[in-house]
Amino acid sequence: MKGASQFPALLESFFMDRLMRQRQASPHTIASYRDTFRLLMQYAQPRLRKTPSQLVLPDLDTAFLGTFLDHLERKRDNSARSRNVRLAAIHSFFRYVALHAPEYSALAQRVLAIPSKRYARRPICFLTAVEIDVLLAAPNLNTWSGRRDRALLLLAVQTGLRASEVIGLRCENIVLGTGAHVQCLGKGRKTRCTPLRRETVTVLRAWLRERQGRPSDPVFPTTRGRALGSDGLEYLLNKHLAVARRQCPTLTKKRVTFHSLRHSLAMNLLHHGVDRSVIALWLGHENVETTSIYLHADMQLKEQALAMTTATRVPASRYRPSDRVLAFLQAL
């Protein structure tokens, strides 16, 4: 691989050989990496006056990649976390470059030295029981899409599935007989089963009867029969949130995403005394320490801990000036 063709060839083999064949990366990972390089090519073309197929590896030096990352934050309004996701894809590619194009190992090492950006961790957003009830009541059950959305939201609130896991559900993944549960393929290609409550089973049974899908069909399709995408999922959530906010003003103060429903389940389990390790198992966390974010967000648990402590006996006193001039001024 020499000349201008080296970068396109390396990029193609990175996706086809490294990600798909060797690592067997999930479709979500591949899509995320693909979008990163599409954005990078779109940024490079007008500035370097080269088409993507004309780019060479030295064009992608640390100075250029640094301006690209700044562009994501300033012009595209990406958060620091989104910037770090893009940088992770670039790092992964240059680790591949260091192995398969050793003449550019110095460039690869410089790129790999670009640090991730630190960011402030905001408290997680979760819904109370009242807010969840209002949200679940928002879909119009007289319409096909309303019944679909009610079943989807109820399943998400009760199971805590990620957005990608809900999108990937197929009719065969829902078991409604004895030991009713939903089976999903989560992060790290780990399959897990989550039990279903009786009311969730009732709603899902009615929906699947109306859905009339084959085992391999998506549980929650679009009006055209295709699987919902992430944009469609965000749209339907925001649509019902707009209705719910008119009934529940506290929702207007929260930035609710689909992941907030997952947080809401975790907080509900925590309030009912469920052990952190069980919550981690339920949500499919790789490490039980990940679940500690819910302890930090739970003000109720902190207030209970405070109530168990002994108050410090500090006598309350009022400041009195010792000097008569200060006393005069204080009295004015």
Beta strands, then each sheet from edge to edge (+ up, - down):
strand 1: 174-175
strand 2: 181-185
strand 3: 191-195
sheet 1: 1+ 2- 3+
end
